[in-house]
């Protein structure tokens, strides 16, 4: 990936993070404690689903490769 593409991706990611934070703050404001209960329930279910996926060796291998590739890209962008 070229430096311009990386910067554009980072800008988009930051925009997404801000958008999500606003959405979460609004949900918290509207639902109060119930928001945290719903969010926690969703996070627990997502974690259980992730654990199930990791049991498949092909999925585990693909995830590890993706993590290592991302790490290589990040290291390469820092050395420029």
N, C-alpha and C positions, 0 to 999 in steps of 0.2 A: 504494500500500500504506500502511496506517495504521501508526503508530508501534508499537502493540501487536503487530501482525502481524510487523513487522520484528524486534522483540525476540524474539518466539516463534521465528521462523526462525533467528535468530542462536543462540539457546539450543539448538535442535535441531541446527544445524550443528556447534556446539561439542561436543555429545554424540556426534555421528557421528565427528568428528575424534578424540576421545578413544577411542571404541570401535575405530576403525581402528588407532590407534597401539598399543593393547593387542594387537590381533590380529597386527599386524606384529611386535611384540616377541616374542610367543609363537612365531610362525613362525620367527623368527630364532633363538630359543632352541632349538627342536626341530631345525631343519635346518642351522643354522650357515652355513658358506660357500655351501652348495647353495642356500639361500634367496636370497642375493644374485644367484647365477647365474640362477635362475628368474625373479626379479624383473626383472633386467636384460634377459633375453630377452623378457619380456612387454612391458616399456617400449619396447624397440626395435620390436617388432611393432605396438604401439599407435601409435607415432610414424609408422611407415610408412603405416599405415591412415589416420591423420589427414592426412598429406601427399596421399594419393590423393583423399580427400574434398575437400580445398581446391582441387583441380584443376577441380571442377565449379563454375561461376560462381554457380549458384543456392545451393549450399551455402555458398560464401564469403560471398555477400550476406546470407544468413540468419544466419550466425555473426557477421558484423560488426554487423548490426542488434541482435542479442542483446547483444553487448558494449556497444554504445552505449546501449541501453535500461538495462542494469544500471548503467552509469556515471551516467546521468541520475538513476536512483532513489537511488543512493548520494549523489550531490551534493545532491539535494533533502532527503534525510534529515539531512545535516550542517548545512543552513542553518536547520533548525527549532530 
